[in-house]
């Protein structure tokens, strides 16, 4: 049975403001039809990422409304990853990093197919009727054609996945690189993305992977001793909601920057400046 649960007034307020931000942004986004073939490359990226961000944000909203911030953290971790990647890709005036972002997906699909082929060689009886040898071979050929297209159209090719990884780097390095690029325009020398990676993404990873350090979060300290969190739990709710709000607003601003929506977001900025940032640093 659930313990008596009640959302704190300050968290209820953030929930209401988050709902207002989401509904407001979606209202302008859906005001006119969006056709992929009419979008520029970075516009396509911004719209596609926002679709995922909006869906995940609405899921986080529902989980927090039910008092389950631990589950919301797993989803919020994906928003943080998208936040860092989009900052990295969009911080460059050209599309070079965007193409690397796309090529990384091609390498991932190639790796998955090769792993499936290896698995079926070792366990042939596990092979189903859908992913047959012929289908996997076809998928691998399609995959190779993507590499050919990138080389032909963009002049981008890599001798191996390791060579590609040295250029694309990892998420933390992309955060550091973006911070350095943005440092000149920030009075405090930036470091914002690296800080977000270390203090938010890494912490939420513990909830996602459920290794020992993640499992330990489900012990709740009480005056009587430590007990398991099996029911709804108000702890960490504010941190989750504040982070989610700020990330969603960032992507809404990207929609406006790339002329996907045309509306003022100033009142939502004001709410962050006056209320949310203060709560986040408490």
Number of C-alpha atoms within 10 A of each C-alpha: 6 8 10 8 12 13 16 11 9 12 19 17 12 19 21 11 15 23 16 13 19 17 12 14 24 15 12 14 19 11 9 10 7 13 8 12 8 9 14 10 13 16 18 18 17 19 21 12 16 19 12 13 24 18 11 19 24 15 16 23 24 15 18 27 17 15 21 20 26 24 16 25 28 18 20 28 22 17 24 22 17 19 21 21 22 20 19 23 21 18 16 13 8 11 14 13 19 19 15 18 17 13 19 16 11 18 17 13 15 19 14 14 18 16 12 17 19 12 13 17 13 10 10 11 8 10 15 10 8 9 15 14 16 10 13 18 15 12 17 18 12 14 17 14 13 16 16 15 13 16 13 11 8 11 9 16 15 12 7 9 12 11 12 17 13 9 11 16 13 11 16 19 13 19 23 20 18 24 22 14 13 16 15 11 9 11 7 9 12 18 17 16 24 21 15 19 21 12 11 19 22 14 16 24 18 19 23 20 12 12 11 10 13 15 13 13 14 16 13 14 11 8 5 6 8 11 11 11 14 12 12 19 22 18 13 14 23 21 18 22 26 20 19 26 22 17 19 22 20 14 21 26 20 20 20 17 13 16 11 21 20 13 15 11 15 10 10 16 16 11 13 18 11 10 14 20 14 10 13 14 7 6
